[in-house]
């Protein structure tokens, strides 16, 4: 039986992507592709590890971008799609086609502080604790069923950068843990979507 096929979506340095690469043997997964929205460092990591990399720039025509994204994903036949620091909203049609197979990491304790500035928004709100969330992707903005969360305390002298760095440490570990749970069948989208337990 072949390993589950995983595709990673990334927009930045690729630290979450790298954590999955480093854990792929333990997890029993094959990372069959990276999709980025620009020529970012994550693409270089993919090439370093001989993982096919696809850059799909976002232009004025977002509908066309979603068509290209869906076609690229279709060609890679993923069992799981991991949005790992991917700063683009995936179109509803793409989400529908791959429903239950897309997960996302977010640097806040959803449903608090959704969107692109979760760390900044948590600091501005003056909360004492924030954290990271891994959730299934639906058609909304960071609204899909939550799989797991880890809390991170906000320190008195935290800046957005320092807080984000501490969140990333937890985020990397949580992502690896969740991917392991999904490929082992311990987490099922249908159960979470319906509000049931995964037990």
N, CA and C of each residue as an Amber inpcrd file, in Angstrom:
protein
   597
   0.8530000  -1.1980000   0.0000000   0.0000000   0.0000000   0.0000000
   0.8860000   1.2440000   0.0000000   0.5990000   2.1690000  -0.9100000
   1.4480000   3.3500000  -1.0380000   1.1560000   4.3590000   0.0690000
   2.1330000   5.2090000   0.3350000   1.9800000   6.2560000   1.3460000
   0.9620000   7.3000000   0.8860000   0.2750000   7.9580000   1.8300000
  -0.6060000   9.0700000   1.4660000   0.1820000  10.1630000   0.7380000
  -0.4390000  10.7230000  -0.2780000   0.1880000  11.7640000  -1.0970000
  -0.1890000  13.1370000  -0.5290000   0.8170000  13.9090000  -0.1780000
   0.6110000  15.2200000   0.4440000   1.1450000  16.3170000  -0.4640000
   0.3400000  17.3540000  -0.6650000   0.7690000  18.5620000  -1.3770000
   0.7680000  19.7130000  -0.3780000   1.8200000  20.5130000  -0.4020000
   1.9380000  21.6540000   0.5100000   1.7840000  22.9530000  -0.2710000
   1.0030000  23.8880000   0.2910000   0.8620000  25.2410000  -0.2580000
   1.6180000  26.1940000   0.6570000   2.4630000  27.0590000   0.0970000
   3.2570000  27.9650000   0.9290000   3.4670000  29.2970000   0.2360000
   3.6510000  30.3440000   1.0670000   3.8770000  31.6990000   0.5420000
   5.1470000  32.3470000   1.0820000   5.9150000  31.6250000   1.8870000
   7.0240000  32.3100000   2.5590000   8.2720000  31.4700000   2.6980000
   8.8520000  31.5150000   3.8980000  10.1510000  30.8940000   4.1400000
  10.1030000  29.3740000   4.0970000   8.9320000  28.8050000   4.3680000
   8.8030000  27.3590000   4.2620000   9.1890000  26.5860000   5.5050000
   9.1630000  27.2150000   6.6790000   9.5640000  26.4910000   7.8910000
   8.5700000  25.3720000   8.2260000   7.2800000  25.6100000   8.0030000
   6.2920000  24.5550000   8.2190000   6.4690000  23.4290000   7.1990000
   6.7190000  23.7960000   5.9750000   7.0010000  22.8410000   4.9050000
   8.2090000  21.9750000   5.2800000   9.2480000  22.6230000   5.7730000
  10.4600000  21.8960000   6.1480000  10.1770000  20.9310000   7.3030000
   9.3290000  21.3240000   8.2270000   9.0190000  20.4290000   9.3480000
   8.3260000  19.1600000   8.8530000   7.5080000  19.2830000   7.8160000
   6.8750000  18.0970000   7.2390000   7.8810000  17.2390000   6.4780000
   8.7990000  17.8850000   5.7650000   9.8530000  17.1360000   5.0700000
  10.6670000  16.3280000   6.0760000  11.0560000  16.9670000   7.1630000
  11.8790000  16.3010000   8.1750000  11.1430000  15.1500000   8.8520000
   9.8190000  15.1890000   8.8180000   9.0140000  14.1770000   9.5270000
   8.3530000  13.1790000   8.5820000   8.6120000  13.2730000   7.2960000
   7.8210000  12.4880000   6.3440000   8.0170000  10.9800000   6.4990000
   9.2160000  10.5530000   6.8650000   9.4250000   9.1110000   7.0390000
   8.6750000   8.6010000   8.2620000   8.7450000   9.3550000   9.3480000
   8.0300000   8.9690000  10.5680000   6.5240000   8.9680000  10.3180000
   6.0570000   9.9670000   9.5830000   4.6240000  10.0860000   9.2980000
   4.1560000   9.0690000   8.2610000   5.0760000   8.5670000   7.4560000
   4.6930000   7.6540000   6.3930000   3.9490000   8.3370000   5.2710000
   4.4220000   9.5330000   4.8740000   3.7830000  10.2880000   3.7990000
   4.7710000  10.5410000   2.6690000   4.2460000  10.7560000   1.4940000
   5.0370000  11.2240000   0.3570000   4.6080000  12.6450000   0.0410000
   5.5420000  13.5940000   0.1160000   5.2410000  14.9720000  -0.2730000
   5.4750000  15.0630000  -1.7730000   4.3970000  15.1490000  -2.5220000
   4.4830000  15.0000000  -3.9790000   4.5360000  16.3330000  -4.7050000
   4.4060000  17.4410000  -3.9630000   4.4880000  18.7350000  -4.6300000
   4.3650000  19.8870000  -3.6610000   4.9700000  20.9980000  -4.0400000
   4.7910000  22.2770000  -3.3550000   4.1820000  23.2470000  -4.3540000
   3.1650000  23.9630000  -3.9200000   2.5910000  25.0280000  -4.7450000
   2.7720000  26.3430000  -4.0030000   3.3770000  27.3230000  -4.6790000
   3.6030000  28.6410000  -4.0940000   2.9630000  29.7020000  -4.9730000
   2.7100000  30.8630000  -4.3630000   2.0870000  31.9480000  -5.1230000
   3.1140000  32.9510000  -5.6390000   4.3990000  32.6760000  -5.3620000
   5.4930000  33.5350000  -5.8340000   6.7930000  32.7510000  -5.6870000
   7.8520000  33.3080000  -6.2000000   9.1650000  32.6580000  -6.0990000
   9.7220000  32.9160000  -4.6960000   9.3240000  32.0970000  -3.7360000
   9.6440000  32.2970000  -2.3250000  10.6510000  31.2380000  -1.8630000
  11.2700000  31.4320000  -0.6750000  12.2570000  30.4590000  -0.1940000
  11.7370000  29.0270000  -0.0940000  10.4470000  28.8470000   0.1480000
   9.8940000  27.4880000   0.2070000  10.1410000  26.7280000  -1.0950000
  10.1470000  27.4550000  -2.2230000  10.4090000  26.8200000  -3.5190000
  11.8290000  26.2690000  -3.5570000  12.7730000  27.0170000  -2.9940000
  14.1610000  26.5540000  -2.9500000  14.2910000  25.2990000  -2.0920000
  13.5320000  25.2440000  -1.0000000  13.5530000  24.0560000  -0.1430000
  13.0420000  22.8520000  -0.9250000  11.9610000  23.0480000  -1.6670000
  11.4200000  21.9510000  -2.4740000  12.4660000  21.4250000  -3.4470000
  13.1520000  22.3320000  -4.1050000  14.1530000  21.9100000  -5.0900000
  15.3230000  21.2010000  -4.4160000  15.6810000  21.6600000  -3.2270000
  16.7650000  21.0210000  -2.4690000  16.4410000  19.5490000  -2.1790000
  15.1680000  19.2630000  -1.9530000  14.7550000  17.9030000  -1.6210000
  14.0920000  17.1790000  -2.7940000  14.2810000  17.7170000  -3.9990000
  13.7550000  17.1000000  -5.2240000  12.2420000  16.8830000  -5.1740000
  11.5560000  17.8450000  -4.5820000  10.0960000  17.8270000  -4.5520000
   9.6060000  18.7770000  -5.6450000   8.7490000  18.3210000  -6.5270000
   8.2670000  19.2020000  -7.6020000   7.6420000  20.4850000  -7.0410000
   8.0680000  21.6170000  -7.6070000   7.5660000  22.9120000  -7.1420000
   6.8350000  23.6120000  -8.2860000   5.6920000  24.1940000  -7.9550000
   4.8690000  24.8870000  -8.9360000   4.5820000  26.2880000  -8.4120000
   4.9360000  27.2960000  -9.1910000   4.6790000  28.6850000  -8.8080000
   3.5160000  29.2030000  -9.6540000   2.4430000  29.5840000  -8.9600000
   1.2580000  30.1120000  -9.6430000   1.0260000  31.5240000  -9.1330000
   1.5750000  32.5250000  -9.8020000   1.4250000  33.9070000  -9.3310000
  -0.0390000  34.3520000  -9.3600000  -0.3710000  35.1760000  -8.3910000
  -1.7280000  35.7200000  -8.3410000  -1.7610000  37.0220000  -9.1240000
  -2.4960000  37.0230000 -10.2070000  -2.6300000  38.2400000 -11.0030000
  -3.9660000  38.9090000 -10.7360000  -4.3830000  39.7200000 -11.6710000
  -5.6460000  40.4450000 -11.5180000  -6.8440000  39.5050000 -11.6140000
  -6.6600000  38.4040000 -12.3370000  -7.7710000  37.4810000 -12.5660000
  -7.7100000  36.3490000 -11.5370000  -8.4030000  36.5540000 -10.4040000
  -8.3690000  35.5450000  -9.3480000  -9.0800000  34.2630000  -9.7580000
 -10.0980000  34.3840000 -10.6000000 -10.8070000  33.1970000 -11.0650000
  -9.8670000  32.2850000 -11.8530000  -9.0490000  32.8900000 -12.7090000
  -8.0950000  32.1130000 -13.4930000  -7.0500000  31.4700000 -12.5930000
  -6.6290000  32.2010000 -11.5520000  -5.6630000  31.6480000 -10.5950000
  -6.2360000  30.3970000  -9.9310000  -7.4930000  30.4540000  -9.5450000
  -8.1230000  29.2940000  -8.9220000  -8.2490000  28.1270000  -9.8970000
  -8.5090000  28.4150000 -11.1650000  -8.5610000  27.3600000 -12.1890000
  -7.2020000  26.6740000 -12.2910000  -6.1270000  27.4820000 -12.3150000
  -4.7770000  26.9160000 -12.4210000  -4.4010000  26.1400000 -11.1650000
  -4.8000000  26.6640000 -10.0030000  -4.5240000  25.9630000  -8.7490000
  -5.2170000  24.6070000  -8.7390000  -6.4880000  24.5870000  -9.1050000
  -7.2430000  23.3290000  -9.1190000  -6.6320000  22.3320000 -10.0980000
  -6.2360000  22.8150000 -11.2780000  -5.6550000  21.9230000 -12.2820000
  -4.3330000  21.3310000 -11.7950000  -3.5360000  22.1450000 -11.1260000
  -2.2510000  21.6620000 -10.6050000  -2.4760000  20.6280000  -9.5070000
  -3.4120000  20.9190000  -8.6050000  -3.7340000  19.9670000  -7.5480000
  -4.2610000  18.6590000  -8.1420000  -5.1360000  18.7790000  -9.1230000
  -5.7210000  17.5960000  -9.7540000  -4.6280000  16.6990000 -10.3280000
  -3.6390000  17.3270000 -10.9390000  -2.5540000  16.5710000 -11.5380000
  -1.6860000  15.8470000 -10.5200000  -1.6760000  16.3430000  -9.2980000
  -0.8490000  15.7380000  -8.2410000  -1.6140000  14.6870000  -7.4390000
  -2.8970000  14.5470000  -7.6690000  -3.7790000  13.5790000  -6.9900000
  -3.4760000  13.4510000  -5.4900000  -3.6440000  14.5540000  -4.7400000
  -3.2960000  14.5160000  -3.3150000  -4.3580000  13.8180000  -2.4620000
  -3.8790000  13.1210000  -1.4480000  -4.7700000  12.6260000  -0.4000000
  -4.9950000  13.7050000   0.6500000  -3.9970000  14.5770000   0.8140000
  -4.0640000  15.6590000   1.7910000  -3.3460000  16.8800000   1.2390000
  -3.9710000  18.0530000   1.4010000  -3.3740000  19.3300000   0.9850000
  -3.1540000  20.1490000   2.2500000  -1.9150000  20.5860000   2.4530000
  -1.5580000  21.3210000   3.6670000  -1.2380000  22.7650000   3.3140000
  -2.0990000  23.6780000   3.7400000  -1.8510000  25.1130000   3.5790000
  -0.9640000  25.5490000   4.7460000   0.3150000  25.7370000   4.4480000
   1.3120000  25.9680000   5.4970000   1.9410000  27.3430000   5.3030000
   1.3130000  28.3580000   5.9050000   1.7840000  29.7110000   5.6760000
   1.4360000  30.2010000   4.2840000   0.3190000  29.7250000   3.7510000
  -0.1400000  30.1300000   2.4190000  -1.0820000  31.3090000   2.6030000
  -0.6910000  32.4550000   2.0850000  -1.3960000  33.7010000   2.3840000
  -2.4320000  34.0630000   1.3270000  -3.0420000  33.0420000   0.7580000
  -4.0820000  33.2760000  -0.2520000  -5.3590000  32.5490000   0.1500000
  -6.4830000  33.1630000  -0.1380000  -7.7650000  32.5160000   0.1000000
  -8.0740000  31.6270000  -1.1040000  -8.2520000  30.3560000  -0.8400000
  -8.5450000  29.4010000  -1.9060000 -10.0100000  29.5390000  -2.3000000
 -10.2630000  29.5690000  -3.5860000 -11.6230000  29.7640000  -4.0910000
 -12.5790000  28.6740000  -3.6470000 -13.8440000  29.0260000  -3.5170000
 -14.8630000  28.0870000  -3.0330000 -14.9760000  26.8560000  -3.9220000
 -14.8200000  27.0260000  -5.2380000 -14.9110000  25.8820000  -6.1460000
 -13.7830000  24.8860000  -5.8950000 -12.5900000  25.4070000  -5.6200000
 -11.4390000  24.5340000  -5.3430000 -11.6450000  23.8120000  -4.0190000
 -12.1020000  24.5620000  -3.0200000 -12.3690000  23.9610000  -1.7100000
 -13.4110000  22.8520000  -1.8540000 -14.4480000  23.1160000  -2.6330000
 -15.5060000  22.1150000  -2.8150000 -14.9760000  20.8640000  -3.4930000
 -14.1190000  21.0310000  -4.4850000 -13.5780000  19.8760000  -5.2110000
 -12.7280000  18.9880000  -4.3020000 -12.0000000  19.6270000  -3.3930000
 -11.1010000  18.8730000  -2.5130000 -11.5930000  18.8900000  -1.0600000
 -12.8930000  18.9600000  -0.9010000 -13.4870000  19.0680000   0.4350000
 -13.0080000  17.9430000   1.3480000 -12.6240000  18.3400000   2.5600000
 -12.1960000  17.3520000   3.5420000 -10.7510000  16.9270000   3.4010000
 -10.0670000  17.4690000   2.3810000  -8.6560000  17.0970000   2.1650000
  -7.7010000  18.2720000   2.3340000  -8.2240000  19.4520000   2.7030000
  -7.3610000  20.6320000   2.8580000  -7.3390000  21.0420000   4.3240000
  -6.1300000  21.1710000   4.8860000  -5.9890000  21.7080000   6.2330000
  -5.1300000  22.9660000   6.1860000  -5.2810000  23.8050000   7.2020000
  -4.5780000  25.0810000   7.2600000  -4.0420000  25.3150000   8.6700000
  -2.8870000  25.9460000   8.7550000  -2.3660000  26.3910000  10.0410000
  -2.6560000  27.8790000  10.1890000  -2.9580000  28.2960000  11.4250000
  -3.2570000  29.7080000  11.6730000  -2.6320000  30.1240000  12.9960000
  -1.9380000  31.2910000  13.0250000  -1.2180000  31.6980000  14.2400000
  -2.0880000  32.4410000  15.2550000  -3.1910000  31.8280000  15.6450000
  -4.0690000  32.3690000  16.6850000  -5.0090000  31.2460000  17.1030000
  -5.7110000  31.4790000  18.1880000  -6.6710000  30.4930000  18.6730000
  -8.0370000  30.7950000  18.0640000  -8.2570000  30.2410000  16.8910000
  -9.5420000  30.4520000  16.2310000 -10.6760000  29.9570000  17.1240000
 -11.8540000  30.6010000  17.0790000 -12.2800000  31.6050000  16.0810000
 -11.7830000  33.0170000  16.3380000 -10.9470000  33.2290000  17.3640000
 -10.3790000  34.5550000  17.5960000  -9.3370000  34.8840000  16.5300000
  -9.3180000  36.1250000  16.1020000  -8.2730000  36.7040000  15.2500000
  -8.0320000  35.9360000  13.9420000  -9.0770000  35.7570000  13.1420000
  -8.8770000  35.1660000  11.8150000  -8.2190000  36.1650000  10.8760000
  -7.8620000  35.7000000   9.6990000  -7.2970000  36.5950000   8.6860000
  -5.7800000  36.6400000   8.7120000  -5.2500000  37.5800000   7.9460000
  -3.8140000  37.6160000   7.6760000  -2.9700000  38.1580000   8.8170000
  -3.5940000  38.7610000   9.8360000  -2.8120000  39.4290000  10.8820000
  -3.1620000  38.9030000  12.2750000  -3.2340000  37.5910000  12.3980000
  -3.6430000  36.9840000  13.6550000  -2.7630000  37.3460000  14.8290000
  -1.4640000  37.4000000  14.6080000  -0.5290000  37.7160000  15.6970000
  -0.6640000  39.1910000  16.0910000  -0.6620000  40.0510000  15.0970000
  -0.7930000  41.4890000  15.3540000  -2.1130000  41.8010000  16.0510000
  -3.1830000  41.1620000  15.6060000  -4.5000000  41.4210000  16.1800000
  -4.5760000  40.9510000  17.6320000  -3.9410000  39.8220000  17.9370000
  -3.9260000  39.3250000  19.3140000  -3.1940000  40.2930000  20.2280000
  -2.0670000  40.8050000  19.7580000  -1.3080000  41.7940000  20.5480000
  -2.1310000  43.0550000  20.7600000  -2.7620000  43.5300000  19.7060000
  -3.5510000  44.7620000  19.7950000  -4.7210000  44.6050000  20.7510000
  -5.2540000  43.3840000  20.8550000  -6.3980000  43.1410000  21.7320000
  -5.9850000  43.0130000  23.1930000  -4.6780000  42.8810000  23.4320000
  -4.1950000  42.8040000  24.8050000  -4.4620000  41.4790000  25.5020000
  -4.6340000  40.3950000  24.7290000  -4.8930000  39.0950000  25.3490000
  -3.6260000  38.5810000  26.0360000  -3.8100000  37.7730000  27.0580000
  -2.6730000  37.2020000  27.7770000  -2.2190000  35.8860000  27.1680000
  -3.0980000  35.2610000  26.4150000  -2.7820000  33.9740000  25.7870000
  -3.3000000  33.9840000  24.3470000  -2.4620000  33.5480000  23.4210000
  -2.8960000  33.3010000  22.0460000  -2.4050000  31.9060000  21.6950000
  -2.0760000  31.6510000  20.4500000  -1.6050000  30.3170000  20.1320000
  -1.6810000  30.0050000  18.6610000  -1.9100000  28.7400000  18.3480000
  -1.9630000  28.2980000  16.9660000  -3.0520000  27.2580000  16.8050000
  -3.6240000  27.2290000  15.6180000  -4.7350000  26.3390000  15.2960000
  -4.4360000  25.6160000  13.9940000  -4.8010000  24.3430000  13.9290000
  -4.8490000  23.6280000  12.6530000  -6.3110000  23.2550000  12.4240000
  -6.8100000  23.6020000  11.2460000  -8.2260000  23.3560000  10.9630000
  -8.4230000  22.9220000   9.5240000  -9.5390000  22.2510000   9.2840000
  -9.9140000  21.9610000   7.9050000 -10.3630000  23.2530000   7.2300000
 -10.1250000  23.3460000   5.9400000 -10.4920000  24.5380000   5.1760000
 -11.8970000  24.3670000   4.6080000 -12.7180000  25.4060000   4.8170000
 -14.0090000  25.4720000   4.1390000 -14.0350000  26.7480000   3.3080000
 -15.1970000  27.1470000   2.8470000 -15.2870000  28.2910000   1.9390000
 -15.1290000  29.6320000   2.6490000 -15.1360000  29.6460000   3.9790000
 -14.9810000  30.8890000   4.7180000 -13.5190000  31.2140000   5.0060000
 -13.3080000  32.3290000   5.7010000 -11.9490000  32.7550000   6.0540000
 -11.6170000  32.2320000   7.4510000 -10.8150000  31.1690000   7.4960000
 -10.4010000  30.5590000   8.7730000 -11.6010000  30.1090000   9.6070000
 -12.6270000  29.5910000   8.9370000 -13.8640000  29.2070000   9.6300000
 -14.0950000  27.7040000   9.6520000 -13.2160000  26.9240000   9.0420000
 -13.4400000  25.4880000   8.9410000 -13.3100000  24.7770000  10.2800000
 -13.7540000  23.5220000  10.3490000 -13.7060000  22.7530000  11.5990000
 -12.2950000  22.6930000  12.1980000 -12.2190000  23.0200000  13.4870000
 -10.9260000  23.0370000  14.1820000 -10.5150000  21.6120000  14.5350000
  -9.2610000  21.2660000  14.2230000  -8.7250000  19.9420000  14.5410000
  -7.9900000  19.9700000  15.8810000  -7.1030000  20.9380000  16.0570000
  -6.3060000  21.0010000  17.2850000  -5.7540000  22.4080000  17.4800000
  -5.4800000  22.7500000  18.7390000  -4.9220000  24.0590000  19.0860000
  -3.8810000  23.9020000  20.1850000  -2.9310000  24.8280000  20.2080000
  -1.9470000  24.9150000  21.2940000  -1.8740000  26.3600000  21.7420000
  -1.9270000  26.5830000  23.0390000  -1.8440000  27.9340000  23.5860000
  -0.3890000  28.3970000  23.6830000  -0.1930000  29.6900000  23.4910000
   1.1150000  30.3350000  23.6560000   0.8950000  31.5980000  24.4830000
   1.5570000  31.7460000  25.6360000   1.3740000  32.9540000  26.4390000
   1.9560000  34.1790000  25.7530000   1.3080000  35.3120000  25.9550000
   1.8100000  36.5870000  25.4450000   2.6210000  37.2390000  26.5620000
   3.8830000  37.5210000  26.2940000   4.7580000  38.1180000  27.2940000
   4.6500000  39.6380000  27.2720000   4.9720000  40.2510000  28.3940000
   4.8020000  41.7060000  28.5330000   5.6090000  42.4830000  27.4990000
   6.7740000  41.9630000  27.1350000   7.6490000  42.7000000  26.2080000
   7.5620000  42.1680000  24.7750000   6.5410000  41.3740000  24.4820000
   6.4370000  40.7890000  23.1470000   6.2030000  41.8430000  22.0700000
   6.8850000  41.6420000  20.9550000   6.5750000  42.3480000  19.7120000
   5.8580000  41.3490000  18.8070000   5.3380000  41.8450000  17.7190000
   4.6930000  40.9260000  16.7770000   5.6770000  39.8430000  16.3290000
   6.9220000  40.2530000  16.0610000   7.9300000  39.2990000  15.5810000
   8.2800000  38.2610000  16.6380000   8.4960000  38.7060000  17.8820000
   8.9120000  37.7570000  18.9210000   7.7900000  36.7760000  19.2590000
   6.5670000  37.2800000  19.3070000   5.4360000  36.4090000  19.5880000
   5.2290000  35.4120000  18.4550000   5.3520000  35.8990000  17.2310000
   5.1470000  35.0190000  16.0810000   6.1860000  33.9070000  16.0590000
   7.4230000  34.2250000  16.4170000   8.4700000  33.1980000  16.4380000
   8.1350000  32.0890000  17.4240000   7.6150000  32.4540000  18.6070000
   7.2680000  31.4330000  19.5950000   6.0540000  30.6270000  19.1520000
   5.1260000  31.2960000  18.4710000   3.9720000  30.5780000  17.9350000
   4.4180000  29.5760000  16.8730000   5.3520000  29.9850000  16.0180000
   5.8160000  29.1100000  14.9320000   6.4010000  27.8110000  15.4670000
   7.1010000  27.8760000  16.5910000   7.6840000  26.6670000  17.1840000
   6.5790000  25.6640000  17.5030000   5.5150000  26.1650000  18.1260000
   4.3830000  25.3030000  18.4570000   3.6200000  24.8700000  17.2070000
   3.5520000  25.7730000  16.2450000   2.8070000  25.5160000  15.0070000
   3.4270000  24.3550000  14.2320000   4.7540000  24.3430000  14.1660000
   5.4480000  23.2730000  13.4350000   5.1580000  21.9140000  14.0700000
   5.2690000  21.8520000  15.3890000   5.0340000  20.5800000  16.0840000
   3.5830000  20.1460000  15.9530000   2.6620000  21.0970000  16.0670000
   1.2370000  20.7770000  15.9920000   0.8660000  20.2700000  14.6020000
   1.4110000  20.8960000  13.5720000   1.1080000  20.4770000  12.2080000
   1.5420000  19.0360000  11.9750000   2.7500000  18.7040000  12.3900000
   3.2470000  17.3350000  12.2210000   2.3490000  16.3510000  12.9680000
   1.9580000  16.7170000  14.1700000   1.0850000  15.8530000  14.9730000
  -0.2610000  15.6310000  14.2750000  -0.8550000  16.7080000  13.7770000
  -2.1730000  16.6140000  13.1330000  -2.0970000  15.8070000  11.8400000
  -1.0670000  16.0390000  11.0270000  -0.9290000  15.2620000   9.7880000
  -0.8280000  13.7770000  10.1300000  -0.0860000  13.4530000  11.1830000
   0.0020000  12.0610000  11.6200000  -1.3460000  11.4980000  12.0030000
  -2.1430000  12.2870000  12.7080000  -3.4760000  11.8300000  13.1270000
  -4.3920000  11.6160000  11.9230000  -4.2760000  12.4990000  10.9290000
  -5.1270000  12.3800000   9.7420000  -4.7590000  11.1320000   8.9400000
  -3.4640000  10.9270000   8.6810000  -3.0690000   9.7870000   7.8470000
  -3.3150000   8.4620000   8.5650000  -3.3740000   8.4910000   9.8920000
  -3.6930000   7.2790000  10.6530000  -5.1980000   7.0750000  10.8030000
  -5.9790000   8.0080000  10.2760000  -7.4300000   7.8780000  10.3430000
  -8.0330000   8.2670000  11.6770000  -7.2390000   8.9230000  12.5300000
  -7.7400000   9.3130000  13.8480000  -8.5520000  10.6020000  13.8060000
  -8.3630000  11.3880000  12.7600000  -9.1290000  12.6280000  12.5680000
  -9.8570000  12.5210000  11.2420000 -11.1630000  12.7370000  11.2740000
 -11.9640000  12.6440000  10.0590000 -12.7810000  13.9310000   9.8820000
 -12.7100000  14.4620000   8.6940000 -13.4020000  15.7200000   8.3850000
 -14.8940000  15.6030000   8.6280000 -15.4860000  14.5030000   8.1950000
 -16.9280000  14.3410000   8.3430000 -17.3780000  14.4190000   9.7830000
 -16.5870000  13.8380000  10.6820000 -16.9290000  13.8750000  12.0980000
 -16.9020000  15.3070000  12.6360000 -15.8330000  16.0420000  12.3100000
 -15.7020000  17.4070000  12.7990000 -16.7390000  18.3240000  12.1580000
 -16.9990000  18.1150000  10.8930000 -17.9720000  18.9440000  10.1690000
 -19.3530000  18.8120000  10.8040000 -19.6430000  17.5960000  11.2640000
 -20.9570000  17.3470000  11.8580000 -20.9930000  17.6060000  13.3630000
 -19.8590000  18.0770000  13.8920000 -19.8080000  18.3990000  15.3070000
 -19.6060000  17.1930000  16.2060000 -19.2670000  16.0540000  15.6080000
 -19.0510000  14.8500000  16.3940000 -17.6080000  14.7490000  16.8620000
 -17.3510000  13.8350000  17.7690000 -15.9920000  13.5760000  18.2390000
 -15.2720000  12.6900000  17.2480000 -13.9250000  12.7760000  17.2490000
 -13.1440000  11.8630000  16.4300000 -12.8620000  10.5530000  17.1420000
 -13.3280000  10.4410000  18.3740000 -13.0530000   9.2110000  19.1400000
 -13.8210000   8.0430000  18.5380000
